[in-house]
């Protein structure tokens, strides 16, 4: 049936495709853009040059896509020209073993690879040229940088104003060379005989006197006034403060401590204490915070509320300081001291202090509820 239709209709498959495209007034570029098939393959399909096309499955795919685009039924068109199409596909020249893909792929691939290798070779040669050209320059620059660093590290004499007076003339007195401004000290020096060139005519050496005006930065430091000099006692105080910020004797060795008491705040309470001759400390000890005081000779403590501060008493744990029986009043503040006979040794630091602001008593601890006893049954 197919052979009869091809005899009655001399129109080939390619000419039929070209005629339908022209009837629809479409250009090859438009068809290529719409079907994503290159113009070269479309021309080969319309001119029946199947030897320039890829393998048979690709050709059938191109034909179906192109036929559907220009208005044919793809399956019917291929079935009508199946015998013609198979004959044309057999006429394709043999491909090399291992060839696959489009017929135009290998030449383009080989050309692309050649261009790529050429570019890589050019870049390699350019890199070698850059290394050989700039490497000596970099080495010279590095050596120059090292020399510059050495020159900066070497000591350079400070600029000075030098006045040279020949020995033949009467040497001026030292007082005449001293400037009027007292902040610019002046030093004098005697230079060695000037060395002469042995090839030149002999010149009698002369001893010169040089007056050098030295910059204030290298002058002799004047003696500091007594007010600017820190006393040894002030330095010791500063060092003690850095080692013991709370001034509670934490910097003492264990063997040096004779009096040690541990306190706990039942509620917020203001404390003021002095351990030996350290600084007088005063602050608010927050609830449940612990304070440890240590002393070599004496510990003095004042409390805004002796019931708000607990002290460790052996197995009893923390008891209010008010229950120790050692609280006494000093300048309106509740006070306790160690040792007990040091009440009269509060010192000037406490005499200058102010009365502590009273704080509230701690809240009583809730008693555990007793289990309810059920009433007897009647």
ZALUM-106367 format. One line per 4 residues: number of its first residue (from 1); their letters; for each residue x negated, y, z of N, C-alpha, C. Coordinates in steps of 0.05 Angstrom, whole numbers, plus 5000, padded with zeros to 4 digits. Atoms other than C-alpha are relative to their C-alpha. Layout:
BEGIN
NUM> a> X:Y:Z:X:Y:Z:X:Y:Z; ...
This chain:
BEGIN
1> xxxx> 4983:4976:5000:5000:5000:5000:4983:5025:5000; 5018:4977:4999:4944:5047:5016:4985:5004:4974; 5014:4998:5025:4908:5031:4952:5018:5011:4978; 4981:4989:5020:4971:5046:4910:5003:5030:5004
5> xxxx> 4996:4971:4996:4981:5114:4943:4975:5015:4992; 5024:4985:5008:4909:5132:4931:4997:5001:4970; 5001:4999:5029:4916:5114:4856:5019:5020:4989; 4980:4981:5010:4979:5155:4847:4994:5028:5008
9> xxxx> 5007:4973:4991:4952:5213:4887:4970:5002:5000; 5029:4998:5001:4881:5231:4866:4989:5018:5022; 5010:4981:4980:4876:5282:4923:4987:4984:5022; 5015:5013:4979:4823:5260:4972:5008:5010:5028
13> xxxx> 4994:4991:4972:4826:5266:5048:4989:5027:5005; 5013:4974:4995:4778:5324:5049:5015:5023:4986; 4986:4979:5014:4815:5363:4995:5027:5005:5012; 4975:4996:4987:4881:5352:5031:4997:5017:5025
17> xxxx> 5005:4984:4976:4851:5381:5095:4995:5029:4992; 5006:4973:5008:4824:5440:5057:5024:5014:4990; 4976:4988:5011:4890:5453:5021:5019:5009:5022; 4982:4993:4979:4930:5452:5085:4989:5024:5016
21> xxxx> 5012:4977:4985:4881:5500:5119:5004:5025:4984; 4996:4976:5016:4885:5548:5061:5029:5009:4999; 4971:4992:4999:4961:5545:5061:5007:5015:5025; 4995:4986:4975:4960:5567:5133:4983:5025:5002
25> xxxx> 5016:4976:5001:4911:5622:5114:4981:5002:5024; 5019:5001:4979:4859:5601:5164:4972:4997:4989; 5028:5002:5009:4784:5610:5156:4986:4977:5015; 5015:5021:4986:4732:5559:5175:4991:5009:5028
29> xxxx> 5009:4990:4974:4708:5603:5231:5023:4999:5020; 4977:5002:4982:4779:5607:5260:5005:4971:5008; 4995:5028:4994:4787:5532:5255:4978:4989:5019; 5022:5009:4983:4719:5521:5287:5003:5010:5029
33> xxxx> 4996:4988:4973:4735:5568:5345:5023:4986:5014; 4977:5013:4987:4802:5534:5358:4996:4971:5007; 5003:5029:4996:4780:5461:5352:4973:4994:5014; 5026:5005:4988:4709:5470:5381:4983:4981:4983
37> xxxx> 5015:5016:5019:4682:5434:5319:4983:5019:4983; 5018:4981:5015:4622:5466:5284:5010:5003:4971; 4993:4995:5028:4633:5497:5216:4986:4980:4981; 5015:5019:5017:4581:5450:5186:5015:4973:4999
41> xxxx> 4985:5025:5001:4622:5389:5206:5026:5003:4986; 4974:4995:5014:4687:5420:5181:4995:5000:4970; 5005:4999:5029:4655:5433:5113:4995:4971:4990; 5005:5028:5008:4630:5360:5111:5026:4984:4999
45> xxxx> 4974:5014:5001:4701:5335:5127:5016:5008:4975; 4984:4990:5023:4733:5379:5073:4988:4993:4973; 5014:5007:5025:4681:5360:5020:4995:4970:4998; 5003:5030:5000:4682:5285:5038:4970:4992:5000
49> xxxx> 5028:5007:4998:4607:5286:5053:4996:4986:5028; 5001:5015:4974:4610:5233:5109:4972:4991:5007; 5027:5009:4994:4537:5216:5102:4986:5020:5018; 5012:4980:4982:4521:5281:5140:5013:5001:5027
53> xxxx> 4985:5000:4975:4568:5264:5197:4989:4979:5019; 5010:5020:4980:4553:5224:5261:5015:4974:4997; 4989:5027:5001:4578:5154:5277:5030:5001:4996; 4972:5002:5007:4648:5130:5258:5019:5009:5023
57> xxxx> 4982:4991:4979:4681:5141:5327:5002:5030:5002; 5000:4971:4999:4660:5214:5326:5016:5011:4976; 4986:4990:5025:4686:5223:5254:5030:4998:5004; 4971:5003:4996:4754:5195:5273:5011:5021:5020
61> xxxx> 4992:4980:4981:4757:5241:5333:5002:5028:4988; 4999:4975:5014:4740:5301:5290:5024:5003:4982; 4978:5000:5019:4792:5282:5238:5027:5004:5015; 4975:4997:4985:4848:5275:5291:5003:5028:5011
65> xxxx> 4999:4973:4989:4831:5341:5323:5006:5021:4978; 4996:4980:5021:4827:5379:5258:5027:4997:4987; 4973:5005:5012:4890:5346:5229:5022:5011:5017; 4980:4990:4981:4930:5363:5291:5001:5030:4999
69> xxxx> 5001:4971:5000:4907:5435:5287:5014:5012:4976; 4989:4988:5024:4928:5447:5215:5027:4989:4993; 4972:5008:5003:4995:5412:5222:5006:4972:4990; 4996:5028:5008:4985:5339:5202:5006:4983:5025
73> xxxx> 4999:5020:4979:5004:5278:5242:4974:4984:4999; 5027:5011:5002:4934:5252:5259:5001:4970:4994; 5000:5029:5004:4951:5177:5263:5010:4993:4972; 4989:5006:5026:4993:5178:5200:4980:5007:4978
77> xxxx> 5019:4992:5021:4940:5216:5160:4977:4981:4999; 5022:5018:5000:4884:5169:5181:5009:4972:4989; 4990:5025:5010:4927:5107:5168:5004:5001:4969; 4995:4997:5029:4944:5134:5098:4973:4997:4985
81> xxxx> 5026:5000:5014:4870:5142:5080:4980:4982:5014; 5018:5018:4985:4841:5084:5122:4980:4987:4981; 5018:5013:5019:4812:5047:5062:4979:5019:4989; 5018:4979:5010:4782:5110:5033:4980:5008:5021
85> xxxx> 5017:4991:4978:4754:5130:5101:4979:4979:5006; 5020:5021:4994:4721:5062:5113:4979:4998:4978; 5020:5001:5021:4689:5063:5045:4980:5023:5002; 5018:4977:4998:4660:5132:5056:4981:4996:5024
89> xxxx> 5017:5004:4976:4634:5113:5125:4978:4980:4995; 5020:5020:5006:4597:5053:5096:4978:5011:4983; 5020:4987:5017:4561:5099:5047:4980:5016:5016; 5019:4984:4984:4527:5135:5105:4973:4986:5001
93> xxxx> 5027:5012:5000:4452:5124:5104:4994:4989:5028; 5006:5013:4975:4423:5079:5157:4984:5019:5018; 5014:4983:4980:4401:5112:5221:4976:4984:5010; 5022:5013:4987:4336:5097:5256:5009:4985:5024
97> xxxx> 4993:5016:4977:4338:5046:5311:4999:5018:5025; 4999:4984:4976:4359:5078:5376:5011:5028:4996; 4988:4974:5005:4389:5140:5342:5028:5000:5010; 4972:4997:4991:4453:5164:5375:5007:5029:5000
101> xxxx> 4991:4972:5000:4495:5226:5377:5004:5011:4972; 4995:4987:5026:4505:5276:5321:4976:4996:4981; 5021:5003:5020:4466:5272:5257:4980:5022:5001; 5018:4976:5000:4436:5341:5269:4986:5003:5027
105> xxxx> 5010:4996:4973:4416:5328:5341:4969:4997:5001; 5028:5006:4997:4346:5298:5331:4982:5023:4989; 5018:4979:5009:4316:5352:5287:5001:5024:5018; 4999:4977:4982:4342:5407:5332:4987:4995:5027
109> xxxx> 5013:5007:4975:4319:5370:5394:4970:5000:4997; 5029:5000:5004:4250:5360:5365:4989:5028:4998; 5009:4972:5003:4246:5433:5346:5000:5014:5027; 4999:4988:4974:4268:5454:5416:4977:4991:5018
113> xxxx> 5023:5010:4984:4216:5409:5448:4974:5012:4991; 5024:4987:5009:4163:5438:5404:4997:5028:5010; 5001:4973:4990:4182:5508:5423:4994:5001:5030; 5005:5001:4971:4183:5489:5497:4971:4994:5006
117> xxxx> 5028:5006:4995:4115:5457:5495:4981:5022:4992; 5017:4977:5008:4087:5516:5457:5001:5022:5021; 4997:4979:4979:4114:5564:5510:4984:4992:5025; 5015:5009:4976:4085:5521:5567:4970:5002:4995
121> xxxx> 5029:4998:5006:4017:5518:5532:4991:5029:5001; 5008:4971:4999:4017:5594:5523:4998:5010:5028; 5001:4990:4973:4034:5606:5595:4976:4989:5015; 5023:5011:4987:3979:5559:5618:4975:5015:4992
125> xxxx> 5024:4985:5009:3927:5594:5575:5000:5028:5012; 4999:4973:4988:3952:5662:5600:4992:4999:5029; 5007:5003:4972:3946:5638:5672:4970:4998:5004; 5029:5002:4998:3874:5617:5660:4986:5026:4995
129> xxxx> 5012:4974:5005:3858:5684:5630:5002:5019:5023; 4996:4982:4977:3888:5721:5689:4981:4992:5023; 5018:5009:4978:3847:5678:5738:4972:5009:4995; 5028:4994:5006:3781:5689:5702:4996:5030:4999
133> xxxx> 5003:4971:5003:3794:5764:5691:5001:5013:5028; 4995:4986:4975:3820:5784:5760:4986:4988:5024; 5013:5012:4976:3784:5735:5806:4975:5015:5008; 5023:4985:4991:3717:5773:5805:5008:5027:5013
137> xxxx> 4991:4975:4989:3755:5838:5817:5011:4997:5029; 4990:5005:4973:3791:5808:5877:4978:4994:5020; 5022:5005:4982:3726:5782:5906:4986:5026:5007; 5013:4974:4994:3694:5851:5899:5017:5017:5019
141> xxxx> 4982:4984:4983:3755:5884:5930:5000:4989:5029; 5000:5012:4974:3754:5834:5988:4974:5007:5014; 5026:4993:4988:3679:5847:6000:5000:5029:5008; 4999:4972:4992:3692:5921:5999:5017:5005:5024
145> xxxx> 4983:4997:4976:3748:5914:6050:4985:4991:5025; 5016:5009:4978:3701:5874:6095:4979:5021:5008; 5020:4979:4995:3647:5928:6089:5014:5023:5014; 4986:4977:4988:3699:5981:6106:5007:4994:5030
149> xxxx> 4994:5007:4972:3721:5943:6169:4974:5000:5017; 5025:4999:4985:3648:5935:6190:4992:5029:5006; 5007:4971:4996:3637:6010:6180:5018:5013:5021; 4982:4989:4980:3699:6026:6221:4993:4990:5028
153> xxxx> 5007:5011:4974:3676:5979:6276:4975:5011:5012; 5025:4990:4989:3607:6009:6282:5004:5027:5013; 4996:4975:4986:3601:6067:6331:4990:5023:4983; 5008:4976:5015:3598:6135:6299:4997:5023:5020
157> xxxx> 5005:4978:4981:3570:6196:6335:5022:5021:4997; 4979:4979:4999:3621:6248:6356:4989:5025:4989; 5010:4975:5011:3616:6314:6320:4991:5019:5022; 5011:4981:4980:3574:6365:6357:4989:5024:4985
161> xxxx> 5012:4976:5010:3550:6435:6346:4972:5002:5010; 5028:5001:4993:3475:6436:6345:4986:5026:4992; 5015:4975:5005:3431:6498:6350:4970:4993:5003; 5029:5007:4999:3357:6486:6333:4983:5025:5001
165> xxxx> 5018:4977:4996:3304:6534:6357:4971:4991:4997; 5028:5009:5004:3232:6529:6333:4984:5004:5025; 5017:4998:4976:3179:6516:6386:4982:5024:5000; 5018:4977:5001:3137:6574:6362:5012:5024:5014
169> xxxx> 4987:4977:4986:3189:6624:6388:5005:4993:5029; 4996:5006:4972:3201:6630:6462:5026:4985:5004; 4976:5016:4996:3250:6577:6485:5020:5014:5018; 4980:4986:4983:3315:6606:6512:5004:4984:5025
173> xxxx> 4994:5013:4975:3334:6590:6582:5026:4983:4998; 4976:5017:5000:3387:6537:6598:5025:5016:5006; 4976:4984:4993:3433:6590:6627:5010:5015:4976; 4991:4986:5023:3433:6627:6561:5015:4983:4980
177> xxxx> 4986:5018:5018:3457:6565:6524:5027:4990:5010; 4975:5009:4988:3514:6550:6571:5023:5019:4992; 4977:4982:5008:3581:6577:6544:5014:5010:5025; 4985:4988:4978:3626:6620:6587:5022:4982:5009
181> xxxx> 4976:5016:4993:3684:6571:6585:4992:4976:5017; 5009:5022:4983:3677:6522:6643:5009:4973:4992; 4989:5026:5007:3718:6467:6610:4984:4986:4978; 5016:5012:5022:3665:6454:6556:4972:4996:5011
185> xxxx> 5027:5005:4990:3603:6423:6589:4979:4999:4978; 5022:4998:5019:3536:6432:6554:4977:4983:5010; 5023:5016:4993:3479:6384:6553:4977:5007:4982; 5023:4993:5016:3408:6396:6528:4983:4975:4996
189> xxxx> 5017:5023:5006:3361:6347:6495:4976:5009:4984; 5024:4994:5015:3291:6347:6466:4996:4979:4979; 5002:5019:5022:3285:6314:6398:4971:4991:4997; 5027:5010:5007:3225:6271:6377:4989:5016:4977
193> xxxx> 5011:4986:5024:3177:6299:6325:5012:4990:4975; 4986:5006:5025:3207:6301:6257:4981:4984:4982; 5016:5016:5017:3182:6245:6212:4998:5012:4972; 5005:4988:5026:3152:6268:6146:4994:4978:4979
197> xxxx> 5005:5018:5022:3145:6235:6079:4969:4998:4997; 5029:5002:5002:3074:6206:6074:4989:5008:4973; 5010:4992:5026:3069:6222:6000:4999:5031:4997; 4999:4971:5002:3085:6295:6011:4976:5012:5015
201> xxxx> 5022:4986:4986:3036:6347:6036:5004:4999:5030; 4997:5002:4971:3023:6340:6110:5010:5026:5012; 4988:4976:4987:3065:6387:6152:4996:4996:5030; 5003:5003:4971:3048:6399:6225:5027:4996:5013
205> xxxx> 4974:5006:4986:3101:6369:6269:5005:5020:5021; 4991:4980:4981:3140:6415:6314:5020:4987:5019; 4981:5009:4980:3178:6400:6377:5023:5021:5001; 4977:4982:5001:3248:6431:6375:5017:4995:5025
209> xxxx> 4982:5002:4978:3296:6444:6431:5029:5003:4989; 4973:5001:5012:3369:6426:6415:5020:5004:5022; 4977:4996:4982:3430:6451:6451:5024:4987:4988; 4977:5015:5011:3489:6404:6441:5024:5007:5016
213> xxxx> 4974:4994:4987:3559:6427:6456:5017:4975:4997; 4985:5026:5002:3595:6362:6473:5029:5005:5003; 4971:4997:4998:3669:6354:6463:5010:4993:5028; 4991:5005:4973:3710:6354:6527:5006:4971:5005
217> xxxx> 4992:5027:4996:3731:6282:6516:4976:4983:5009; 5023:5015:4992:3659:6258:6527:4984:5014:5022; 5014:4985:4980:3640:6308:6580:5002:4985:5027; 5000:5012:4974:3626:6290:6652:5027:5006:5013
221> xxxx> 4973:4996:4989:3693:6279:6687:4997:5015:5026; 5002:4985:4975:3703:6330:6742:5011:4984:5023; 4990:5014:4977:3715:6306:6812:5029:5007:5005; 4971:4996:4996:3789:6295:6825:5005:5014:5026
225> xxxx> 4992:4986:4975:3823:6338:6876:5012:4980:5019; 4990:5019:4981:3845:6304:6940:5029:4994:4996; 4971:5005:5004:3919:6312:6921:5004:4980:4978; 4996:5019:5023:3909:6271:6856:4989:4972:5006
229> xxxx> 5012:5026:4993:3872:6214:6891:5019:4985:5018; 4982:5016:4983:3916:6158:6918:4985:4989:5023; 5012:5010:4975:3902:6138:6989:5001:4969:5000; 4999:5029:4999:3885:6065:7004:5025:4989:5012
233> xxxx> 4975:5009:4987:3947:6060:7048:5023:5000:4980; 4979:4999:5020:3992:6081:6990:4997:4977:4980; 5004:5023:5018:3960:6028:6945:5009:4975:5013; 4991:5024:4986:3972:5975:6997:5030:4998:5002
237> xxxx> 4970:5000:4999:4045:5995:7004:5011:4992:4973; 4990:5006:5027:4055:5992:6929:4997:4970:4994; 5005:5029:5005:4023:5923:6925:5019:4983:5017; 4982:5015:4983:4066:5899:6983:5028:5000:4989
241> xxxx> 4974:4998:5012:4129:5924:6949:5003:4982:4976; 4999:5017:5023:4112:5887:6885:5001:4971:5008; 5000:5028:4992:4098:5822:6922:5025:4992:5016; 4977:5006:4983:4159:5828:6968:5021:5021:4995
245> xxxx> 4980:4979:5007:4216:5867:6934:5020:5005:5022; 4980:4996:4979:4265:5855:6992:4988:5009:5026; 5014:4992:4976:4212:5872:7044:5010:4984:5024; 4991:5018:4979:4236:5812:7085:4979:4980:5008
249> xxxx> 5022:5017:4992:4167:5780:7094:4997:4975:4983; 5002:5023:5017:4173:5732:7036:4971:4996:4990; 5028:5003:5009:4099:5746:7019:4982:4991:5022; 5016:5010:4978:4075:5721:7087:4993:4971:4995
253> xxxx> 5006:5029:4999:4039:5655:7094:5016:4988:5023; 4983:5014:4979:4077:5603:7135:4986:5001:5027; 5014:4999:4975:4023:5604:7188:5000:5027:5013; 5000:4973:4989:4029:5679:7197:5027:5008:5012
257> xxxx> 4973:4992:4991:4105:5680:7211:5004:4990:5028; 4994:5007:4972:4123:5682:7285:5031:5000:5005; 4971:4997:4996:4197:5703:7278:5013:4996:4973; 4985:5005:5025:4244:5676:7225:5029:4995:5007
261> xxxx> 4971:5003:4996:4320:5682:7223:5014:4999:4974; 4984:5003:5025:4370:5660:7170:5028:5009:5006; 4974:4988:4996:4434:5699:7162:5018:4994:4976; 4980:5004:5021:4498:5689:7121:5023:5019:5004
265> xxxx> 4978:4981:4998:4551:5741:7105:5027:4986:4999; 4973:5012:5000:4621:5718:7125:5019:5017:4982; 4986:4981:5018:4647:5780:7087:4980:5021:4993; 5019:4979:5007:4614:5841:7055:4993:5016:5025
269> xxxx> 5010:4987:4976:4571:5873:7109:4975:5016:4993; 5024:4984:5004:4519:5929:7110:4979:4994:5020; 5023:5007:4982:4451:5911:7139:4978:5020:4996; 5024:4983:5001:4390:5953:7155:4979:4987:5018
273> xxxx> 5019:5016:4986:4326:5918:7175:4972:5011:4994; 5028:4992:5002:4251:5928:7185:4984:4977:5010; 5018:5022:4993:4201:5871:7185:4972:5011:5004; 5027:4989:4994:4136:5892:7220:4999:5030:4992
277> xxxx> 5003:4972:5008:4112:5957:7188:5006:5003:4970; 4992:4998:5028:4143:5944:7118:5019:5023:4997; 4981:4979:5005:4192:5991:7086:5027:4994:5012; 4974:5003:4989:4260:6002:7118:5020:4995:4977
281> xxxx> 4982:5009:5021:4313:5966:7076:5029:5003:5010; 4972:4997:4993:4388:5981:7075:5017:4995:4975; 4982:5007:5022:4441:5950:7029:5023:4984:5010; 4976:5015:4993:4507:5913:7028:4995:4971:4992
285> xxxx> 5003:5028:5005:4501:5838:7035:5027:4988:4993; 4974:5010:5009:4557:5806:6995:5008:4974:5014; 4990:5024:4987:4601:5750:7021:4987:4975:4989; 5013:5026:5005:4568:5681:7025:4971:5002:4991
289> xxxx> 5028:4997:5006:4500:5711:7009:4982:4994:5024; 5019:5008:4979:4439:5687:7049:4978:5021:5001; 5023:4981:4996:4386:5734:7079:4982:4987:5021; 5021:5011:4983:4321:5708:7110:4981:5023:5008
293> xxxx> 5019:4980:4990:4279:5755:7154:4977:4987:5014; 5024:5011:4988:4208:5739:7173:4983:5023:5011; 5017:4980:4988:4159:5776:7218:4976:4988:5014; 5024:5009:4986:4089:5770:7244:5001:5010:5029
297> xxxx> 4999:4989:4973:4100:5815:7305:5028:5008:5009; 4974:4989:4992:4171:5843:7303:5019:5000:4977; 4979:4998:5020:4237:5839:7265:5023:5016:5013; 4978:4984:4989:4291:5893:7276:5022:5001:4979
301> xxxx> 4977:5002:5018:4361:5888:7246:5023:5015:5012; 4975:4986:4993:4422:5933:7248:5022:4991:4981; 4978:5012:5015:4491:5909:7225:5024:5019:5003; 4976:4984:4998:4554:5947:7208:5023:4986:5015
305> xxxx> 4980:5016:4985:4597:5891:7238:4987:4974:5008; 5014:5025:4992:4562:5836:7280:5018:4975:4997; 4983:5023:5004:4623:5791:7270:5001:4992:4971; 4999:5006:5029:4616:5794:7194:4974:4986:4991
309> xxxx> 5026:5012:5008:4545:5765:7195:4994:4977:5018; 5006:5024:4984:4527:5695:7217:4970:4994:5001; 5028:5008:4996:4460:5669:7243:4998:4971:5006; 5003:5028:4995:4435:5598:7243:4992:4995:5029
313> xxxx> 5006:5008:4973:4436:5567:7312:4999:4969:5002; 5004:5028:4997:4410:5496:7307:5022:4984:4987; 4979:5018:5010:4463:5442:7299:5027:5014:4999; 4974:4986:5001:4519:5494:7309:5004:5012:4972
317> xxxx> 4997:4986:5026:4506:5522:7240:5000:5030:5003; 4999:4971:4999:4523:5594:7228:5021:5009:5021; 4982:4988:4981:4554:5632:7287:4998:5030:4997; 5002:4971:5002:4571:5706:7289:4977:5011:5017
321> xxxx> 5022:4987:4985:4513:5750:7310:5010:5012:5026; 4988:4989:4976:4561:5781:7361:5001:4980:5022; 4998:5021:4979:4564:5714:7398:4973:4992:5011; 5026:5008:4990:4488:5710:7410:4994:5013:5027
325> xxxx> 5006:4986:4975:4491:5758:7470:4976:5017:4999; 5024:4984:5002:4432:5797:7444:5005:5026:4986; 4993:4975:5014:4468:5854:7409:4999:5023:5020; 4999:4975:4985:4455:5924:7436:5004:5023:4981
329> xxxx> 4994:4977:5016:4473:5993:7412:4976:5018:4998; 5022:4981:5004:4420:6038:7382:5009:5021:4980; 4991:4977:5017:4442:6106:7354:5026:4993:4986; 4973:5006:5011:4513:6080:7343:5001:4976:4982
333> xxxx> 5000:5023:5017:4492:6017:7305:4995:4975:5017; 5005:5026:4986:4496:5944:7329:4973:4990:4991; 5028:5005:5005:4423:5923:7335:4992:4974:5014; 5012:5024:4988:4385:5858:7348:4971:5000:4991
337> xxxx> 5029:4999:5005:4309:5851:7353:4987:4974:5008; 5017:5022:4992:4256:5797:7357:4972:5011:5002; 4991:5014:4976:4223:5790:7406:5021:5016:5015; 4978:4987:4985:4278:5806:7456:4991:5024:5016
341> xxxx> 5010:4978:4984:4234:5853:7496:4991:5024:4984; 5009:4978:5017:4222:5899:7437:5022:5021:4995; 4978:4981:5004:4285:5941:7446:4990:5029:4999; 5010:4972:4999:4244:6003:7461:4980:5006:4978
345> xxxx> 5019:4996:5022:4202:5995:7398:5013:5002:4973; 4986:4998:5026:4252:6014:7344:4984:5016:4980; 5017:4985:5018:4205:6066:7315:5014:5023:4987; 4990:4976:5012:4213:6130:7277:5018:4995:4976
349> xxxx> 4984:5006:5024:4243:6097:7215:5030:4997:5007; 4972:5003:4991:4306:6078:7253:5011:5026:5011; 4991:4975:4990:4308:6146:7287:5010:5019:4978; 4992:4983:5022:4314:6179:7219:5024:4990:4985
353> xxxx> 4978:5012:5015:4368:6132:7195:5027:5011:5009; 4973:4991:4994:4442:6147:7195:5017:4976:5010; 4983:5021:4990:4499:6108:7226:5013:4985:4977; 4989:5017:5021:4523:6049:7185:5030:5002:5000
357> xxxx> 4971:4999:5003:4594:6051:7158:5011:4973:5009; 4988:5024:4989:4637:6001:7196:5014:4984:4978; 4987:5018:5019:4662:5941:7157:5020:4982:5015; 4978:5016:4988:4722:5896:7169:4990:4973:5009
361> xxxx> 5006:5027:4990:4721:5831:7207:5007:4980:4978; 4993:5021:5020:4721:5767:7165:5028:4988:5006; 4973:5012:4997:4789:5735:7154:4997:4973:5015; 5001:5025:4986:4803:5677:7201:5005:4976:4980
365> xxxx> 4997:5023:5017:4796:5609:7169:5027:4987:5006; 4973:5012:4995:4865:5575:7159:4996:4973:5014; 5001:5026:4985:4878:5518:7207:5014:4979:4983; 4987:5021:5015:4895:5451:7176:5027:4994:5011
369> xxxx> 4973:5005:4992:4968:5436:7177:5002:4972:5012; 4996:5026:4988:4989:5381:7224:5023:4985:4986; 4978:5015:5014:5031:5325:7193:5026:5001:5016; 4973:4998:4986:5105:5331:7209:5007:4972:5011
373> xxxx> 4992:5025:4986:5129:5279:7259:5029:4995:4994; 4972:5005:5006:5193:5247:7235:5017:4998:5025; 4982:5002:4977:5252:5253:7282:5008:4972:5004; 4991:5028:4995:5272:5189:7317:5028:4995:4990
377> xx> 4974:5007:5010:5330:5154:7287:5020:4997:5023; 4980:5003:4979:5394:5157:7328:5007:4971:5006
